[in-house]
Every structure is written in structure tokens, then in C-alpha cells.
Amino acid sequence: MLEKEVINFEKTAIVGIITQNQSEEKLNEYLDELEFLTFTAGGEVIKRFSQKMERPNPKTFVGTGKIDEINLFVKENGISTLIFDDELSPSQQKNISRIIDCKILDRTNLILDIFAQRAETSYARTQVELAQCIYLLPRLSGLWTHLERQKGGIGMRGPGETEIETDRRIVRDRISLLKDKIKTIDKQMSIQRSNRGAMVRVALVGYTNVGKSTLMNAIGKSDVFVENKLFATLDTTVRKVVIKNLPFLLSDTVGFIRKLPTQLVDSFKSTLDEVREADLLLHVVDISHPDFEDHIESVNQTLLEIKSNDKPTIMVFNKIDAYKHLTIDEDDLITEKTRRHYTLEEWKQTWMSNVGHDKALFISATQKENFEEFRETVYEAVRQIHITRFPYNKFLYPDYKNAVEKEEE
């Protein structure tokens, strides 16, 4: 008989703060996401801690009373990892580690850890290692507690390199080595992209876990890895897709996330080049997620950072089969109607109606709902780009309704 695999989740607690810029409702959204990130990394959240503050405490992020409360809970419940929702400064991390005897991580560190688990190819591993080294460099001092016991004396005077300086030099050398390695791979990948010829390029972009890979598999009949976890896809997958008789290249890219670490944007530059060089973007949105509007904003912000916000874009609202709205009873006169109560039809009458009838699609990639409409819209958008580029090829690709479906080989 096969033995049942037992997965041991690490016992963790998560910490966030309510500030002038971050309301309690917003913090709960972030902590929900942090809990999902923790689960993806292999942890189980036992408790959440939050505190109302004007700004984070520069020494310990939260107040002294709250840090003592957290310390007591960690000791009594055998918590092995404490995760903070915002990026901790090196001094904050060091101070908290002195008070609380467990692993201290922040959101950036957690995302980097998930990326390290998910990296399959040599290129993805190189990108993640570079991001980790950049993150680690200013924090080295907090890792070497044995150096605090170093003393001078005979043979210890004069110039010389302390262990911490040696380590910093090793990390700096490693960073420059990885940057050189990435430059070489970038060059190879840009040659690969240039060798693809003049085919129209379409890129799937969107928040993490919105169903981009599922959609890629549905359109391209490919076998991209899919899982209901954050950052299931790290490596860009490019497939040749044919709708009716019109071929184009479709790329599935790494998902974006709120508070995306800057180290990752820098080290994943080449992966994001697929987005930069695309002719058309399919912005996939998980409409069943209560915070999907925030997700759209985060993706648009990242597109702005990589100078790709002005590309032709089709909004693809996915997972309509999983969409559930809150309801108000007829005799309930107290509850106020909010966006959470909107039906799909009501959503379509909001700002979504201004996107354009051929620029907003409502589909389910798993159930193939409204898939014919999706295929037609993508076909027409790709055809338009192709005709603009090659006017003499216009007769090859007629309107979608007149085009003949290419037989599968």
C-alpha cells in the first residue's frame, strides 16, 4: 500500500498595522493575502496581530507593548515563524530578533522564498538568487551574532577584514556574477525573440492566481503548470496559437502582486520584456475575488513602471462561474448596498462599460463559458495588428465569421 504523505506546515503568526494610509478593512485584505502567501510557502497561520499607529515604530515596527504580547504568544504556542506584512528595515529585523526567539520574515522575504521554491529553470533560479542577494546584502549584520563576541588583542590590531566585511564582499561579488550571467541570458533571449519573425505577439498579464495559465492551456492546447496557489508560474511560456487560420504567439508571464518587491521587478526584467515587446495585452482579472479592482490597479501600476501601460489591451474578466455576490433581504432596510452586492450584469453597467464592448470580456477558462466570443475578439484584434503591419496580406485572414477553422494535424 502507498503511504499517505503527511505535510507538516510551519506554525506561523502574521503582523500588520493600521495607519493613516491603511484602514482596518485594507489591512484585513492584505493579511488575507499574506495568509495565502504563507500557505503557498508551507506555513499555517495560527494568529493575526494588528495595531493602530500613526506610522511604523522605527525600532520594532509595532509598539513595545504589542511586541511583548507577540513574544508571549510565540513562546506559549511554539510559533516557529513570525511574518510582517510590510518590508522591515535591517535594524527593525535585528531588534525584533533580539526580543523574539523565532524566524522573523517580512512580505518581501516570503515572496522571495516562494519564488525560490517555484523556480524550475536555470534562468528563473538565477533571477531569484539575484533578488535574494540584493535583499540580503544590507541585512547581513543581523545574521552574524557570533561577531558580537569578537575582541581585539594580540594579533588583532591594524588593518584587516572582519568576517562581516568578508561576507559582504562575497555577496557583492556574487551579485555582480549573477548580473553578468543574466546579461548573457538576456542577450540569448532577445535573439530568440528576434528570431520569431514578424508574428503578432500577445501577452497574458494579470495579478497572481487569476487563471492566466489555465486560459493559456485552453487557447493554446498546451500543458502549462496550473495550481490554485500564488506564483504557480515563474518562467515565461511562449506558444504558437492558431485561431481559425490566424497564427500568433501567446506568452504566459509571471503574475503581479500588491507591494511587489522592487528587487523582483529588477531581476525579472527579461521575463517582463515579453510584456514590453508584445503587440497586444490580455489583462486577465479574477472577477470572483472581492478585491479585483485593487488587483487591476496593482497590475496597471506595474505596467506603468515597465513602460507598457499604453499598449492595446483587452480586459478578460475570468472565473465568472465562481462569482458570488452578497444579497440583501427584501425586509432588510438597514444594510446599505455596496459593490459587493453587484450582480455581473450590474458590474457591466459600471466603469466596465467605458472600456469598450470589444475590450471587455466575461469568461470562465475552466468551464469554457463565452469562449467563442473570446476567440472572436482576440482573432479580430490580432487580425487588425497583422493587417496594419502587412496590408498586402489582408485577403489571407477574412472576418472571424468568414474564416475557416484550420484542421488539427
N, C-alpha and C positions, 0 to 999 in steps of 0.2 A: 504493500500500500504506500501511496505517496504521503509523505509527512506534510502536514499543514504548515505553511510558512507563517511565522509569527513576526509581525513588525513591531519593534519597540520604538515608540515615539518618545522623544525627549520631553520632559516636563518643563514647560516654559511659562513665563508671565510677560505681559506686554504693558508698556507705559506710554502715555501721551499727555499733552497739556492743552487746556482751553485758554486761548489768548484773545486779544482784540481782533486779530486777523483770522482766528479759527474758532468758530462757535462749537457748542457741545454736539450739535447734530452733525456738523462736518467732521469733528473728531471721531464720533462713533462710526462714520463711514470709513475713515482712514484706518481705524482699529479693526473693522471688519475685514478690510483688505489685507492688513498686516497679519491677521489671524489666518487668512487663506494662504498668504505667503509662507507663514510659519508651518502650516500643514504641508504645503508643497515641499518645504525643506526637510520635513521629517520631524516636526515638533507638534506637541499638543498643548494648546493654551489653557492653563488652569485658572488664571485670573487676569483681569484687566485693572490697571491703576490709572487714574486720571486726576489732574489737579488744575484749578483755575489760577492762572498767573498772568501778570501783565506781559512778561517776557520770560524766556527760559533762564533759570539760575545759571550764571556763568561757571559756577564751580561744580554743581552736581545735577544740572538740568532741571530737577524738581527741588522743592524746598527741603530743609533739613528734617522737618517732622515727617514728611512723606517718605523720604529716603530711609528713615528709621523704621517706618511702618512696612515698607517693602522688604527691608533687611530681615525683619522678624518673620514675615510671611515666607520668605525664601528659606530660612533656617527650619521653620516648623513643618514645611511641606516638601522639603527635598527638591526644590526647584533647581534645575541644572543650568538654565539659560534665561537671561533677562534681556528683553528686546525693546529698544526705544523707537518710537515712531519717526523721530527726526534724526538727522545726522548729528552725532556727538563730536565735539571738538576733541583733539588728543588729550587736553588737560581734563576735560569732563570725564572721559573714559577712564583715565588714570585715577582720578579722585573717587569715582564710583567703585572701581575695582578694589580700592583700599578699604572701602566700607563694607561692600557686599562680596561675599566669597562665592562667586559663580561666574559663568561666562557672561560678559557684557557685550551685547551687539547693538547696532543701530540698523535702521531700514536699509541703508546703503550696503552694509556688510552682509545682511541677509540676502539681498538681491544678488550680490556678487557670489554668495555661496550657492544659490540656486543655479546661477549661470554656470558655475564650476561643475555642478552635478550634471547639467544638461548638455554641456559642450561635448559634441561627438567627434567632430573633425579636428585635425591638427590646427587649422586656421582659427576655429572658434576657441580652442583651448589657449592659443597664443593671445587672442584678443582679451579673454577673461583674465589670463595671468597678468597682462599689462595693466588692466584696470585694477586688479588686486594689488600690484606692486605700487601703483600711484597712490592708492588709498592707504597702503601700509607705511609708506616712507615717513610721513610726519608722526606716525603713531609708534614707531619703533621703541622710543624711550619708555613707553608704558609696558612693553613686553619683557624687558630685561631687569627684573627685580634684583637679581644677584649682583648687578653692578653697583647697587646702593651700598654694598659692603666692601667695595674696593677702597683700599687705603694706600697712602703713599709709603715712603720708607726707602731703604737701601735698594738701589737699582731701579726705582720707580720715578726718579726725578728727571727733569729735562723733557725735550720734545718726544713725542711718541703717540701712537694711535690708541685711543681707548677702544674697548670692544664695541661700544655703541657706534663710534665713528667708522670702524671697520665694517660693521653690519650695514650702515647707511651707504657706504661706498659700494658694497656688494650689491645692494638693492638698486642703486643708481646705475651701476654697470649693467645689471640685468634689464632695467628699463630701456636703456639705450640699445641693448642687444635685441630686445623684443620689438622695439620700434623699427630697427633695421630689417628684422625678419618680416614684419607686417608690410613695410615699404616694398619689399621684394614680392610678397604675395599680392599686394595691391596692383603692382605692375602687371603680374601674370593675369589677374582677374580683369583688369582694364583691357588687356589684349584679347582675353576670352570674350568680353562684351563687344569689342570692336569686330570680332570675327563672326558675330551673329548676323552680320549683314544689315540690311535695311528693314528688317521685320519690325512691325509695330510692337512696342514693349508696354505691357500692362503690369502694374504692381499692386498687390493687395496690401493695404496698410490698415492699422487699427489698434485698439487697445489690446492688451494681452487677454487671451481666453475668450475672444468674441466669435471664434469659429472660422478663422481665415484658412487654416489647413484643411478643415472639413469641406469648405467651399472649393478649395483648390482641388481636392480629391474628386468632388462632384463634377466640376467642369472638365478637368483635365484627365479624368480616369486614371489618376496617379495614386501612389501609395505613400503620401507624406504622413509622418507620425502624428497621431492625434490623441490627446488625453485631456480630461477635464481638470487640468492644473495650470497654474500660471507659467508662462515661458516654456511651453512644451516644444516650441520650435525656436532654435537659435540660429541654425545655418540657413542661409537663403537657398530656396529650392527654385530652380527655373525649369519650366516645362513648355514644350511647344503644344499649343492648344488649337484645335480647328473647330470653329462653329460654322455649321453648314459647309461651305467650301473655303472659308476665310481663315488662313492661319495667322497666329500671332504668338508672342512669347509672354507667358504669365509667370510672375515671380512672387513667392510667398516670403515675407520678411519677418524679422523679429518684432514681437509685439511691444507697444509702448506702455508706460505706466506713469501714474502721478508721482511727483518727486523723483523722477528718473535721475540716477546719479550721473553727474557730468563726466566722470571717468569713463562711463559706459558709452556715452554719446561719442566721446573722442576715440575710444579704442574700437568701436563698432562702425567707424567711418566708412569702411569699404562695403559693409553689409548695407549701410544706408545709401551708398552710391547707386544701388539698384533702384531706389526710390528717386534719387536725383536724376537719373538718366531715363526714367520711364516717360512714356508719351501720355499715359492715362493712368490715373489712380482710382482704385476701387476702395473707398473708405468703408470698411466693414464695422458695423455697430451692433452690439448685443442689446437689442431693444427690451429684452426681458430683465435687464439689470436696472435696479431703481435709480442708479446714478449715471445712466448712459449719457446724459447731457454733459456732465463733468468729464466723462471719458472722451467725448468728441472734442471738447476744449483742450484737453491734455495732448491729444494727437495733433490738433491744429497748431498748438504751441511748439511741439517738437518739429513739425513740418516747417514752421517759420524759422526755427533755429538752423535747420539744414537747407534753408532757402528753396523749399519745394512747395510752398503754400499757394503758388499761382498756377499750378498745373490743372488741366481739365480733370474734374473729379466727379465720380458717380457715388452717391451715398447709398450703401446697401444695408438696410436695417434687417439684421438676421435674427433668427430664433423667435419668429412670430408665433410658432407653435407653443413656446414656453411662456409667452407674455400673459401676465395676470394682473388685472387692475383691482384696486380696492373698491368696494361698493358701499353705498350709503343706503340704509333702510328708508323706506318712504316716510315712516313716522319719526325719523331722526331729524330734528330741527336744529341740533346743536353743532354737529360735525360740519366743518367747512370743506367745500370741495377743493382739492389740490390737484397738482399734476399727477399724483399717484393714483387718482380716481379716473384719469382719462382712459377711454377705450382707444383701440387702434385707430378707429375712424376719427375720433376727436383729435388725436395726435396729428393726423394727416391734415387737419384744418389749421394747425398752429404754424409756427415758422417753417415747418417742413413743406408747406405748400409753396413757399417762396423759393425753395431750392430748384424747382422746375419739375414738370411732370415726367420728363425723361432723365432726370438727375437724382431721383429718389425712388428706391425700390424696396419693397417689403417682401422678404422671402424667408424660407426655412431651408437651410442647406441639408439638414438630415432628412427631412420629410419631402424634399423637392417641391415645396409649395411655391407657386408663382414662378417656377423655374423657366418656363417658356418665355415669359415676359422679361426675365433677367437676361436670358440668352439673346433675345432680340435687341434689347437696349445696348448690351455690350457689343454685339455684332455691328449695330449702326454706328456706335461711337468709334470703334476700331476702323470700320469701313471709311468713315469721314476723314480720319487721320491719314489713312492709306491713299485715298483719292487726292487729298491735298498734296501729299508727297509725290505721288505718281499719277498725274492726271490722265496719262495715256492708258493706264490700267483700269480705268473706270468700268469698262464693259465686262471685266472679269468677275466683278463682285456686284451683282444687282441688289435691289432691296431685299430685306430678310425674307419677305413673303414669297418672292420670286426665286430666291436662291435654292439650289438643290443640295440636299444633305449628302455630304461625302460618305461613301460606303466605307465601313471599317475594314481594315486589312486583316 
